[in-house]
Amino acid sequence: MNEKYAPILIVDDEPEMCWILENLIRKTGFACKTALSAREALNLAESDQFGMAFLDAKLPDIDGLELARQLRKKNAYLPIVIVSGYFYQDDLIIEGIIREGLIAAFIGKPFEHDDIVDIITRFASR
């Protein structure tokens, strides 16, 4: 495990997606914690520092973009990645929130495993 880097937060209401992301992240040598809801993620953020966050755009309790805003208030420098089958890379909403700095990157579902590894590698080296 990369003990110099804070754990990575995964938030998705689909347990299978959390499992996939968790396994990809652990194979890159990073620790992670998962949450199945935005509320659970916010509770984790109260007690833990995270080095990066992968958020689903559509969560049952709070929209993923709103969750990103709330996490950003707790850590202004947290790299947040939206992982979604709802939005697309060229969606005007996604382009806007990347430009404004709310999120660092977007990955569409279904994704290639290398896409996740590339994002982790890019932001973990900062």
Backbone hydrogen bonds, N-H to C=O, Kabsch-Sander energy under -0.5 kcal/mol:
donor,donor_aa,acceptor,acceptor_aa,energy
2,N,29,G,-3.4
3,E,1,M,-1.4
5,Y,2,N,-1.2
8,I,31,A,-2.3
9,L,52,M,-2.8
10,I,33,K,-2.5
11,V,54,F,-2.7
12,D,35,A,-1.9
17,M,14,E,-0.6
18,C,14,E,-2.0
19,W,15,P,-2.3
20,I,16,E,-2.4
21,L,17,M,-2.6
22,E,18,C,-2.9
23,N,19,W,-2.3
24,L,20,I,-2.3
25,I,21,L,-2.7
26,R,22,E,-2.6
27,K,23,N,-1.9
28,T,24,L,-0.9
28,T,25,I,-0.8
29,G,26,R,-1.4
30,F,25,I,-1.8
33,K,8,I,-2.2
35,A,10,I,-2.2
41,A,37,S,-1.8
42,L,38,A,-2.7
43,N,39,R,-2.2
44,L,40,E,-2.2
45,A,41,A,-2.3
46,E,42,L,-0.9
46,E,43,N,-0.6
47,S,43,N,-0.8
47,S,44,L,-0.8
48,D,44,L,-2.3
51,G,7,P,-2.5
52,M,7,P,-0.7
53,A,79,P,-2.3
54,F,9,L,-3.2
55,L,53,A,-0.6
55,L,81,V,-3.1
56,D,11,V,-2.1
57,A,83,V,-0.7
59,L,57,A,-0.7
64,G,57,A,-2.5
65,L,57,A,-0.5
67,L,63,D,-2.4
68,A,64,G,-2.1
69,R,65,L,-1.8
70,Q,66,E,-2.3
71,L,67,L,-2.8
72,R,68,A,-2.4
73,K,69,R,-1.4
74,K,70,Q,-1.0
75,N,71,L,-1.9
78,L,75,N,-1.5
80,I,78,L,-0.6
81,V,53,A,-3.1
82,I,105,A,-2.0
83,V,55,L,-3.2
83,V,81,V,-0.5
84,S,82,I,-0.5
84,S,107,I,-2.1
91,D,88,Y,-2.0
95,E,91,D,-2.8
96,G,92,L,-2.2
97,I,93,I,-2.3
98,I,94,I,-2.0
99,R,95,E,-2.1
100,E,96,G,-2.4
101,G,98,I,-0.7
102,L,97,I,-1.6
103,I,97,I,-1.4
104,A,80,I,-3.0
105,A,80,I,-1.4
107,I,82,I,-2.8
109,K,84,S,-2.3
115,D,112,E,-1.3
116,I,112,E,-1.0
117,V,113,H,-2.0
118,D,114,D,-2.7
119,I,115,D,-1.8
120,I,116,I,-2.4
121,T,117,V,-2.7
122,R,118,D,-2.5
123,F,119,I,-2.4
124,A,120,I,-2.7
125,S,121,T,-0.9
126,R,123,F,-1.0
